[in-house]
């Protein structure tokens, strides 16, 4: 039997929890007009939200849609400040509980995890599976097609019910989940919701458990909708791939991206999380490098360059870091009109 969430609906919607959620929500948003307007009558707004939740009159509002390119086009759906405050209240109650149910090698949107930890674990698993580069290491790399847009609401709520006995919390989660659909009714989660980050991890935890306990995949890593499995036997990975496709389709209503699934050796270079990995080093993906250089040339923000230099420390990118630091230094000496040709490939 799955462990059960001990928190109650009253704890989630309490004024105290709302106030703590507000402190977390407002970080970095104090200059936003909609946030300032909500804060002007903060306690009135919180008590109004609390009252609607208590009397079951609360209904999630509509979303504001906008587009970003990072690097590919994405559609972001932004909820009202009122609804986003509730998302934070739900998240801060549910996250600590569900995080304990996740496997160690799930790295997306988790405290103490992240991209760099996933990259380091990839390298560690590569050393283990290849016996310190003395035998062939095969890697199955997969990507789920239109991940957020294909999350099935009915499947998600069934998973949540297995952990959450409180009917009030379940009604609230169903309201939040049902507030958005992508191309089909009852399918899809919005990229802009904080709750979506947690809900997709809960959803994919079903697959993580399948990979670890049914497939017995010792060297498995997942970051959002990207995952890899390592083995010394290509045939084993081919068997895994068939079983993975069946599980995702039958249990989670998801499918693998046909153009982003491959089995190859580590020595030939494996593209994962923006880096191309080899047995003893990793290099920045060409498209990532071009996008980074373009952004730096367009934006002369010092923080941007420093941030990228920090990123590049996690791989074999000495020449690129040197170019960026040289560009930053010339900006310091000559002002903002420094020559962006310093960023061209050498």
C-alpha positions in Angstrom: 0.0 0.0 0.0 1.3 3.5 -0.9 2.1 5.9 2.0 -0.7 8.4 2.6 -0.5 12.2 2.8 -1.3 13.2 6.4 -2.2 16.9 5.7 -5.8 18.0 5.6 -7.7 20.4 3.3 -8.0 22.9 6.2 -4.2 22.9 6.5 -3.7 23.6 2.8 -6.2 26.5 2.7 -5.4 28.0 6.1 -4.6 31.7 6.2 -1.2 30.9 7.8 -0.3 28.7 4.9 -1.5 31.4 2.4 0.7 34.0 4.1 3.8 31.7 4.0 2.9 30.9 0.3 2.7 34.7 -0.4 6.2 35.2 0.9 7.5 32.6 -1.5 5.4 33.7 -4.4 6.4 37.4 -4.3 10.1 36.8 -4.6 11.3 38.5 -7.7 7.8 39.7 -8.6 7.4 42.9 -6.5 7.6 45.2 -9.5 4.8 43.4 -11.4 1.7 45.5 -11.7 -0.8 42.6 -11.0 1.2 41.6 -8.0 1.3 45.1 -6.6 -2.4 45.5 -7.1 -3.1 42.2 -5.2 -0.7 43.2 -2.4 -2.4 46.6 -2.0 -5.3 44.7 -0.3 -3.4 41.6 0.6 -5.2 40.4 3.7 -8.6 41.2 2.1 -7.7 39.1 -0.9 -6.4 36.3 1.2 -9.5 36.2 3.4 -11.6 36.3 0.3 -9.8 33.4 -1.3 -9.9 31.5 2.0 -13.7 32.1 2.3 -14.3 30.8 -1.3 -12.3 27.7 -0.6 -14.0 27.0 2.7 -17.5 27.3 1.2 -16.5 25.4 -1.9 -17.3 28.5 -4.1 -13.7 28.7 -5.5 -13.3 28.3 -9.2 -10.0 28.6 -11.0 -9.8 31.5 -13.3 -8.7 31.7 -17.0 -5.1 31.8 -18.2 -3.2 34.5 -20.1 -1.4 32.9 -23.0 2.0 34.1 -24.3 4.8 32.7 -26.4 8.5 32.3 -25.6 11.4 30.9 -27.7 13.9 29.1 -25.4 15.2 27.7 -27.7 12.1 26.2 -29.4 8.7 27.9 -29.4 6.7 27.3 -26.3 3.3 28.4 -25.2 3.1 29.6 -21.6 -0.2 29.9 -19.8 -0.2 32.3 -16.8 -2.9 32.2 -14.2 -4.1 35.2 -12.1 -2.2 36.2 -9.0 -5.0 34.9 -6.9 -4.8 31.4 -8.5 -1.0 31.4 -8.4 -1.0 32.1 -4.7 -3.2 29.1 -4.2 -0.8 27.0 -6.4 2.0 28.0 -4.0 -0.1 27.1 -1.0 -0.8 23.6 -2.5 2.8 23.1 -3.6 4.4 24.0 -0.3 2.1 21.4 1.4 2.4 18.6 -1.1 6.0 18.9 -2.3 7.8 17.6 0.8 5.6 14.6 1.0 5.8 13.6 -2.7 9.5 14.3 -2.9 10.1 11.4 -0.5 8.3 9.1 -2.9 10.5 9.9 -5.9 13.5 7.9 -6.9 17.0 9.4 -6.3 17.7 9.7 -10.0 14.8 11.9 -11.0 16.4 15.4 -11.2 13.9 17.9 -12.7 12.2 20.6 -10.5 13.5 19.1 -7.2 15.3 20.8 -4.3 18.9 19.7 -4.2 18.7 18.1 -7.7 18.8 19.9 -11.1 20.7 19.7 -14.3 24.3 19.7 -13.0 23.5 16.8 -10.6 22.0 14.9 -13.4 25.1 15.5 -15.6 27.4 14.3 -12.9 25.3 11.2 -12.3 25.4 10.5 -16.0 29.2 10.6 -15.9 29.3 8.4 -12.8 27.0 5.8 -14.3 29.1 5.8 -17.5 32.2 5.0 -15.5 30.5 2.2 -13.6 28.8 0.6 -16.7 32.0 0.8 -18.8 34.2 -0.4 -16.0 36.3 2.8 -16.1 36.2 2.8 -19.9 37.4 -0.7 -20.4 34.3 -2.1 -22.0 31.5 -0.9 -24.2 28.7 1.1 -22.6 25.5 1.2 -24.5 22.9 4.0 -23.8 19.2 4.1 -24.6 18.1 7.7 -24.8 14.4 8.6 -25.1 12.2 11.7 -25.2 8.5 11.8 -24.6 6.4 13.5 -27.3 4.6 16.7 -26.3 5.0 15.9 -22.6 3.0 18.6 -20.8 0.4 18.7 -23.6 -0.4 15.0 -23.3 -0.7 14.5 -19.5 -4.1 12.7 -19.0 -6.2 14.3 -16.3 -8.1 11.1 -15.4 -4.8 9.1 -15.1 -3.3 11.9 -13.0 -6.2 12.1 -10.6 -6.2 8.3 -10.2 -2.5 8.4 -9.2 -3.2 11.3 -6.8 -6.0 9.4 -5.1 -3.6 6.6 -4.3 -1.7 9.0 -2.1 -4.2 11.5 -0.9 -7.1 10.3 1.3 -8.5 13.8 2.1 -11.5 14.5 -0.2 -11.2 18.2 0.1 -7.6 18.2 -1.2 -8.6 16.0 -4.0 -11.5 18.3 -5.0 -9.1 21.2 -5.0 -6.5 19.4 -7.1 -9.2 18.3 -9.6 -10.2 21.9 -9.9 -6.6 23.0 -10.6 -5.9 20.2 -13.0 -9.2 20.6 -14.8 -8.7 24.4 -15.2 -6.7 23.8 -18.4 -6.7 21.5 -21.4 -4.4 21.6 -24.4 -5.8 20.3 -27.7 -8.3 17.8 -26.2 -10.6 18.1 -23.2 -9.2 16.4 -20.1 -5.6 16.3 -21.4 -2.7 18.7 -20.8 -1.1 20.8 -18.0 -0.1 24.4 -18.4 3.7 25.2 -18.5 3.2 28.3 -16.4 1.8 26.7 -13.2 4.1 25.9 -10.2 1.8 22.9 -9.5 2.4 21.5 -13.0 6.1 21.0 -12.1 5.1 18.8 -9.2 2.2 17.1 -10.9 4.3 15.9 -13.9 6.9 14.4 -11.5 4.1 12.6 -9.6 2.8 11.4 -13.0 6.2 10.2 -14.3 7.1 8.7 -10.9 4.9 5.8 -12.0 7.3 5.3 -14.9 10.4 5.8 -12.7 9.2 3.0 -10.4 8.5 0.8 -13.4 12.1 1.4 -14.7 13.7 0.7 -11.4 11.6 -2.2 -10.1 10.1 -3.9 -13.2 12.9 -3.4 -15.7 15.5 -3.5 -12.9 17.4 -0.7 -14.7 20.3 0.1 -12.3 21.6 3.0 -14.3 18.6 5.1 -15.2 18.3 8.9 -15.1 15.3 11.1 -15.9 15.1 14.8 -16.2 11.6 16.0 -17.1 10.7 14.1 -20.3 14.2 13.1 -21.2 15.6 9.8 -19.8 18.5 7.5 -20.3 19.3 3.9 -19.4 22.8 2.4 -19.6 23.8 -1.2 -20.1 26.7 -3.3 -21.4 24.2 -5.2 -23.5 22.5 -3.6 -26.4 20.0 -6.4 -26.6 18.8 -5.7 -23.1 18.2 -2.0 -24.1 16.2 -3.1 -27.2 14.0 -5.2 -25.0 13.6 -2.3 -22.6 12.5 0.0 -25.4 9.6 -2.2 -26.4 8.4 -2.6 -22.8 8.8 1.2 -22.2 6.7 2.0 -25.2 3.9 -0.3 -24.0 4.0 1.0 -20.4 3.9 4.7 -21.5 1.0 4.1 -23.9 -1.1 1.7 -21.8 -0.6 3.2 -18.3 0.2 6.9 -18.8 -1.3 7.6 -22.3 2.1 9.0 -23.5 4.3 8.2 -26.5 7.9 8.4 -27.3 9.2 11.0 -29.8 10.0 9.0 -32.9 12.9 11.2 -33.8 14.5 11.4 -30.4 14.9 7.7 -29.5 18.3 6.0 -30.1 20.7 3.4 -28.8 24.3 4.2 -29.2 27.7 3.8 -27.4 29.0 6.3 -25.0 32.3 6.5 -27.0 30.4 7.7 -30.0 29.0 10.7 -28.0 25.5 10.9 -26.4 23.5 14.1 -26.5 21.8 14.6 -23.1 20.7 17.9 -21.3 22.5 20.2 -23.7 25.9 18.4 -23.6 27.4 15.7 -25.8 28.9 13.1 -23.4 32.0 11.0 -24.1 33.7 8.5 -21.8 36.2 11.0 -20.3 34.7 14.4 -21.1 31.6 16.3 -22.3 31.3 19.1 -24.8 28.6 21.7 -25.3 26.0 20.8 -27.9 26.6 22.9 -31.1 23.1 24.4 -31.1 23.4 25.3 -27.4 26.7 27.1 -28.1 25.2 29.0 -31.0 22.2 30.1 -29.0 24.3 31.2 -26.1 26.7 33.2 -28.3 23.7 34.9 -30.0 22.1 35.8 -26.8 25.3 37.2 -25.3 25.9 39.3 -28.5 22.3 40.7 -28.3 22.3 41.3 -24.6 25.3 43.0 -22.9 24.1 42.1 -19.4 27.1 41.2 -17.3 25.0 38.8 -15.3 24.2 36.8 -18.5 27.9 36.3 -19.3 28.8 35.4 -15.7 25.9 32.9 -15.6 27.0 31.2 -18.9 30.6 31.1 -17.6 29.4 29.2 -14.6 27.4 26.8 -16.8 30.5 26.1 -19.0 32.6 25.1 -15.9 30.6 21.8 -15.9 32.2 20.5 -19.1 35.1 20.8 -21.5 34.5 24.3 -22.7 37.7 26.2 -21.9 37.9 28.0 -25.2 34.3 29.2 -25.1 34.7 30.4 -21.5 37.8 32.3 -22.6 36.0 34.0 -25.4 33.2 35.1 -23.0 35.5 36.3 -20.4 37.6 38.2 -23.0 34.4 39.8 -24.2 33.4 40.7 -20.7 36.8 42.2 -20.0 36.8 44.4 -23.2 33.4 45.6 -22.2 34.8 46.7 -18.9 37.7 48.5 -20.5 35.9 50.1 -23.5 32.3 50.4 -22.3 29.1 48.9 -23.7 30.1 49.3 -27.4 32.7 46.5 -27.4 33.0 44.4 -30.5 30.7 41.4 -30.5 33.0 39.8 -33.2 35.0 38.5 -30.2 32.2 36.0 -29.8 32.7 34.5 -33.3 34.0 30.9 -33.5 37.8 30.7 -33.6 
